Amino acid sequence: IDFRVRAPYGGFLQSGFYQDIPFREQVAAGKYNMHLPQSVRDGSMVKLLEEMDALNIVQSVVPARKLFDIDNADMERLIEEYPGRFITFAAVDPANPQEALAEIERYVIHGKCTGVVLEPGFSKVKNLACDDETIYPIYAICQQHDIPIMLGYGGMLHASLKIFQPVQLDNLALDFPELRILCAHGGWPYAQEMIWIALMRKNVYLMPDLYMYNTPGMADYAAAANTVIKDKIIYGSAYPIVSQKESVEKVMNSGIKAEYLPNVFYHNALKFLGKEN
């Protein structure tokens, strides 16, 4: 299971992910020493599915993105057109809780999406820390309905470190102890602090995605997957920024022991989704 894929479908095709392919190639090569797959260059769902099949990726998780105006209706159409191959998370703007609650009701509680994705540090309205009380009604309804959330947390693009201090995530995990939280980007650069939180808070999982590739701190995530949080590290390629094939190869050679790779690639994702004990 690849837990972070922005498929060449719907609004994603008009987003920065699929525009100016030569520039995207430079980013993949320059930052991660990787390349774009043919499916990205062609914007082809057929080729993406072929690439997934070649890697034995049975399902990819597609999180919508408010910052790029991705319509959550696209997430439902994707599931309908490619049954069984994709799991989708509806995107909501944490700075607009009333609209967010309506979208959760429509697309998750009464719709086809499995979870909710929030990026508090990337709101068009106002950037927020994850423990800002503005967002708490969203967390509350997700906890009430046992809806997993993917939280954009960490990475190279936040305007300020103030937005994603580890203690803010710890506050959130303590305030909503039954809310399943997956941190995309793994809270990087705070790898060790995030590992501590995932160890101490039963409801927090980490997806380092891009920060498992040629990045300082990747060895900490690999060591954690071998030891203290074997059941909490989840694989996500961050496609189409990089290829799934090279991503899988990087993770397999990251220092994670062969005996724990099935957890990272499959079992931990099922556990987070509530499909495996």
WOURHU-V250730 format. One line per field, one symbol per residue. phi: phi as a letter, one per 40 degrees, with the letter a starting at -180 (. if undefined). Layout:
phi = ???
This chain:
phi = .ccabbccafcccccccbbfddcccccccccbfbbcccccccfbcdcdcccccccgccabcbccacdbfccccccccccccbdgcbbbbccbcccbcccccccccccbcbbbccabbbbdcbcccacbcccccdcdcccccccdbfccbbbcahhcbccacccbcdccccdccccbcbccbbccgggdccdcccccccccbccbbbbcfdcbbfbdhcccccccccbcbdbbcbcacgdccbccdccdccccbchccdcbddcccacccccccgbac
